[in-house]
Amino acid sequence: MRIAVVSDTHGHVGATTAAVRLLAGLKVAAVVHCGDIGSPAIIPLFSGWPGHFVFGNVDQNEGELARAIVQAGQVCHGRFGKLKLAGRAIAVLHSDDRDLFDETVNSGEWDLVCYGHTHVAEQYRVGRTLVLNPGALFRATPHTLAVVDLATLKATHLTVE
C-alpha cells in the first residue's frame, strides 16, 4: 500500500490542485494531510482518496474545517492523528508543538511519524521510526509532497509543478 503525505496547503487551491493532478497518476491508496489546511475549499480536492487530516497552527477555523472534512467523507483527527494502515502504526501531527513532536518521534511506538510546519521536505530515522516531512504545497520553493510505500517504509519526495 502506498500513501501520499501532504502539508501546508494554506488554502491555496491552485497549488493543491496541481498536487492532486500529480497524485492521480501515482496509485496511492490514501492521503494524509499534516496541517495548515487553511481553507475548507482544500478538503474536497482530495475526495478521490480516503483522507486523514490534522490541524496546524494557522488553522484558526478548526470547527469549519472539521465540518468540511466530515462532509467530504474524510477523517478529521484534530491536532493529532493515530492511524493503522497496512499494519503500520502512523502518527500525524503538525509539529508546531515541539514537545509533543519530540515525544512522539522518540517514543518508539510508531513506524511512521508524518509532520509539517517547517515547509522543508526531509526524512530521517529514529530507531525503527521513519520521520517524514513532505514539505509544503504553498509558501515553499519548490512545492513538494511525499509518497510512502508502507510495505517497505520507503518515502519519496516529489516536486509539484
C-alpha positions as CSV (number, residue, x, y, z in Angstrom):
1,M,0.0,0.0,0.0
2,R,1.2,3.5,-0.9
3,I,0.0,6.7,0.7
4,A,0.5,10.3,-0.1
5,V,1.6,12.8,2.5
6,V,1.0,16.5,2.1
7,S,1.2,19.5,4.3
8,D,0.9,23.3,4.5
9,T,-1.6,24.0,1.7
10,H,-2.5,27.3,3.4
11,G,-5.8,27.4,1.5
12,H,-4.0,27.7,-1.9
13,V,-6.4,25.9,-4.3
14,G,-4.1,26.3,-7.3
15,A,-1.0,24.6,-5.8
16,T,-3.2,21.9,-4.2
17,T,-4.9,21.2,-7.5
18,A,-1.5,20.7,-9.1
19,A,-0.6,18.2,-6.3
20,V,-3.9,16.3,-6.8
21,R,-3.2,16.0,-10.6
22,L,0.2,14.5,-9.8
23,L,-1.3,12.1,-7.2
24,A,-3.9,10.9,-9.7
25,G,-1.2,9.1,-11.7
26,L,0.6,7.6,-8.7
27,K,-1.8,4.9,-7.5
28,V,-1.9,6.0,-3.8
29,A,-4.5,4.4,-1.6
30,A,-4.9,7.3,0.9
31,V,-3.8,10.9,1.5
32,V,-2.6,12.2,4.8
33,H,-2.6,16.0,5.4
34,C,-0.2,17.2,8.1
35,G,-2.0,20.5,8.9
36,D,-2.2,24.2,7.9
37,I,-5.0,23.3,5.6
38,G,-6.1,26.9,5.6
39,S,-9.5,26.7,3.9
40,P,-12.4,24.3,3.7
41,A,-12.0,24.6,-0.1
42,I,-8.9,22.4,0.1
43,I,-10.7,19.3,1.5
44,P,-12.9,18.3,-1.4
45,L,-9.8,18.4,-3.7
46,F,-8.7,15.2,-2.1
47,S,-12.0,13.4,-2.5
48,G,-10.5,10.8,-4.8
49,W,-8.9,9.0,-1.9
50,P,-9.6,8.2,1.8
51,G,-8.2,11.2,3.6
52,H,-6.8,11.9,7.0
53,F,-6.4,15.5,8.2
54,V,-4.9,17.2,11.3
55,F,-4.9,20.8,12.1
56,G,-1.9,23.1,12.2
57,N,-1.1,26.4,13.9
58,V,-2.7,28.6,11.2
59,D,-5.9,26.5,11.1
60,Q,-7.8,29.0,13.3
61,N,-11.1,27.9,11.8
62,E,-11.0,24.3,13.2
63,G,-14.7,23.9,13.5
64,E,-15.4,25.0,9.9
65,L,-12.6,22.7,8.7
66,A,-13.8,19.8,10.7
67,R,-17.3,20.1,9.3
68,A,-15.9,20.3,5.7
69,I,-13.7,17.2,6.4
70,V,-16.7,15.2,7.7
71,Q,-19.0,16.4,4.9
72,A,-16.4,15.2,2.4
73,G,-16.4,11.7,4.0
74,Q,-12.8,12.1,5.2
75,V,-11.4,11.7,8.7
76,C,-10.6,14.7,11.0
77,H,-8.1,13.8,13.7
78,G,-8.0,17.2,15.4
79,R,-4.4,18.1,16.4
80,F,-3.0,14.5,16.5
81,G,-3.8,11.5,14.2
82,K,-3.2,7.9,15.1
83,L,-3.6,5.7,12.1
84,K,-3.2,2.0,11.4
85,L,-2.8,1.4,7.7
86,A,-1.4,-1.8,6.1
87,G,-0.3,-2.9,9.6
88,R,1.8,0.2,10.2
89,A,1.3,2.5,13.2
90,I,1.3,6.1,11.9
91,A,1.3,9.3,13.9
92,V,0.3,12.5,12.1
93,L,0.8,16.0,13.6
94,H,1.8,19.4,12.5
95,S,4.9,19.7,14.8
96,D,4.3,23.3,16.0
97,D,4.1,21.8,19.5
98,R,7.8,20.9,19.7
99,D,7.5,18.9,22.9
100,L,4.7,16.7,21.6
101,F,6.6,16.2,18.3
102,D,9.8,15.2,20.2
103,E,7.9,12.9,22.5
104,T,6.1,11.3,19.5
105,V,9.3,10.8,17.5
106,N,11.3,9.4,20.4
107,S,8.5,7.1,21.9
108,G,9.4,4.1,19.7
109,E,5.7,3.3,19.3
110,W,5.4,4.5,15.6
111,D,6.5,3.0,12.3
112,L,6.0,6.4,10.7
113,V,5.6,9.9,12.0
114,C,4.3,12.4,9.5
115,Y,4.6,16.1,10.2
116,G,4.6,19.6,8.6
117,H,5.1,23.2,9.8
118,T,8.7,23.8,8.7
119,H,7.9,23.8,4.9
120,V,11.1,21.8,4.5
121,A,11.0,18.3,2.9
122,E,13.0,15.8,4.9
123,Q,13.1,12.3,6.2
124,Y,15.2,10.5,8.7
125,R,15.1,7.6,11.1
126,V,14.9,7.5,14.9
127,G,15.3,3.8,15.8
128,R,12.6,1.9,13.9
129,T,10.6,5.1,13.1
130,L,10.6,6.9,9.8
131,V,10.1,10.6,10.5
132,L,8.8,12.3,7.4
133,N,8.0,15.9,6.4
134,P,6.6,16.1,2.9
135,G,7.5,19.8,2.6
136,A,4.8,22.3,1.7
137,L,2.4,22.9,-1.1
138,F,2.4,26.6,-0.6
139,R,4.9,29.1,0.8
140,A,7.9,26.9,-0.2
141,T,10.2,26.6,-3.1
142,P,9.8,24.1,-4.6
143,H,6.3,22.8,-3.7
144,T,6.7,19.1,-2.6
145,L,4.8,16.1,-1.3
146,A,5.8,12.6,-0.4
147,V,4.7,9.1,-1.3
148,V,5.3,6.3,1.2
149,D,5.4,2.6,0.4
150,L,4.1,1.1,3.7
151,A,5.4,-2.4,2.9
152,T,9.0,-1.2,2.7
153,L,8.6,2.0,4.7
154,K,10.4,3.9,2.0
155,A,9.4,7.5,1.2
156,T,10.0,9.5,-2.0
157,H,9.7,13.3,-2.2
158,L,8.2,14.7,-5.4
159,T,8.2,18.2,-6.7
160,V,4.8,19.6,-7.7
161,E,4.9,21.8,-10.8
